[in-house]
Amino acid sequence: MSEPYQVLARKYRPHTFSEMVGQTHTVKTLINALDSNNLHHGFLFTGTRGVGKTTIARIFAKSINCESGVSSKPCGKCATCIEIDKGQSIDLIELDAASHTGVDNMRDILENAQYMPTKNRYKIYLIDEVHMLSKSSFNALLKTLEEPPEHIKFLLATTDPQKIPMTVLSRCLQFTLQKLTHEEISAQLKFIMESERLKYEELALSQIADFGNGSMRDALSLLDQSISYGNGSVMEKDIKAMLGLVHHDDILTLAKHLFNQDGEACINFAKELSHKGENLTHALKDLSALFHQVSIAQILNTSEVSDDIKALSAQISNQDLQLFYHIVINGSKELPLAPSEEIGFEMTLLRMLSFHSNSSKKKTPNISQTSKTKLETEPGTKQKSTENIVEVSQPTPHPTLNINSQQEWEKIIQTLEFNTPARLLLKNTLFESADNQTLTLSLDEQFSTLLTNSIQVTIQATLQANFGDITLNINTNKLKTQTLAQKETQAGDEKMATLQETFLADKGVQKLQQVFKAVINTNSIKEISKPL
């Protein structure tokens, strides 16, 4: 009879510190403490799911109770080590705090803490998800944790240390376990596939590592599912089909449509993905990752990129690319709020097309052909000759940025279609210079909080749409000259003063004051529009 199947997360669970993947800082500290026999009575392991909290706790329990002595390298062969590996050790009391939150449960467990271990060196309490304990349970635990017997060790694990009382935290050594890196998870998946002698593609394992999001257990669970789906193999096409991922070539095609301003192709592509049942959330994630690669190719000018990335980097300006990345990230956040995932995805694409500056559009000349036919008639024959005349309409060039004064700059602020936050910021700027398509402005320092990356990108996109490829520099200074906003405020104050003066000079108002001793609240005087 064959042995029952064991899931990979349990089959390849580390049994010694040397088998641990990642968590170097925690493992090193525990090894040094064990080898020097300098053992604290309470340990708290924190971190997200699947990063090795309970695994490290069990290895530590074996290390201090191994029959060969306290050591960072338990033998793994003695009865105690085998019992701990199988979860059968009578002196390792494992408690799931999520299902034992009451104070009575905690008191029943801790009543036995005063008694010596049954057969091992230490009696160990391993409490998982300890933050789920009630306040009364923490109070019951606190007394024992504060003055524990020498034969007691507490190993606590949690995903939310913020919910643990400070009185408990201060009595434990706290170890924060980090998320595992993509490389660490990929290497472990490769090791497992080779140990199981199964076929795999490294790109498929890389995608599983991405979905693991720093959790080895999540990645191994997905690997189990992938092996079943692929009937003993893990291939990229199977991973994409199983998870609803978009192929990398399709993401490249979508980026080309966006860079070429082909709106119809973008919408058709989105509908095709939706029809196939692809994961549109991950499509946006892959698109943002592609923009990241293109941006690196543009700025660093590195040769370690594919030809496709190099070709894309030449099709779009760096400013537009940064704006596209920002739009995709925000689109991913807003996708759950859209009427449907397909609509949210399409609107994200349309937003990128709408904010694409004219300077980076690749316009195709409109070619119209007119045929002139000359008929030459000779005796007995008819000959038709066609002369094709090709007329090419050239794209209209942008006017260059020609600003020489603050007055001209204020006219541009009032003329161009900036959004409200951008216009508010620009009204508080002064013109400095405009040389070689580089516009430099000074912003009043009291409005520096208005200057965000998104607003600056929006301003630059609007300017590029009207003046071609320009660079915008905004410096924060203490201004000595009036800005447009200050001029508008002053004009408004002067207008209001004139209104108040006119109102108070009215004979009817003066008579009311004399007869009824009326007091005029000048702040209540407002201009009203004339009736139509």
C-alpha angles and dihedrals in degrees: 000000000000121000117260115262115264119205115245094242089063098034093055098035108137116254098186136035090250090062093054116115112221124332090106095162094053095044092048093052093049093046091053091047092050096046091050092041089232098143126174119211097232132042127181119197115194132181144102122298121292099018098113108270099138091033092059090044092055093047089050090050090053091047095056096039100039110129090229090064140268106317142140087240109060114196095235090208105078122093093255095053092047092049092050091048090052093044092243102113111129092205095052105077109193116196129187103212091197090069097032103050098135125100092233091060091051094047092050090052096045094047088076093049091089091062121086120253115277097233111339137076096253137022106227127200112202108189114185122202088010092174088074092070117110122246091256091051091052090051090051091049093045097069094053091042091051096051107016123175114255092251094057128091125180120208111185126185129189143161093207113045091168090077094056115097116251090236088065095041092053091057096053137066103243123214119186111207114210127220111267117253123247090249094052093051093044092051092051092048090051091049091051094048091051091046090052090045093231129148117252145160118230092223089057091052089048090055091050089051089052091053090048088067094202096318116115092194092054090049093049092048089052090047089054090052092046093052090053092046093049094043094241100335135083113217131169095240091053092049091051092048093046096047098033093242125166117241116251091239090056091053089051090051092050091050090052091052090051095047090048092050091237100157096172092053091048093053093045089050091051092050091049091053091048091048090053090051093242120169102258093188090061090043089062090045091053090046092054090048089052091050088052091055092047091049091052089051090052100045103033095034089214123175094214094089132095124260090249091058091047091051092050093048089059093052100062138039119247091241093056091045092055089049091049091051091051091049093049093050092050090044090056090053093048096045094093089053095054121100087248136357091248093053092048091050093048093047090053090054092046091050090056091049091049094052095043106121118234091236092072098041114117101219119196113216114247107240119196123182125207121187125214115196122206117196117202114188120203127174108286096356139079118203123189120198124183125207114196117209114195117205116194119198109212119218113256108253119233118250111251121248104267111173123148105162145031089250092059090047091052089052090055091050090054095042106045121075101249118163118249099265091046093048091048090054095045092051087064095053134092125215114248108167146330112203128156093351091308115124117199121193136178118224122205104253093227088066096047091115089067091063105092129157093248094052092047090050090050092050092049092048091053092048092048091051089060106029105027127241106353135158121230123209120183118188123191113228143151101262124217097184126070117263124214090260091054091047091051091048092049092047090050092050092049091049091050091049090053091049092051092047091050092047094049091047092057110115093220091054091047091051091052089052092051098045101038099026086238121185116212119220099212092195089066093060108109134172113245125202118247115257116257 
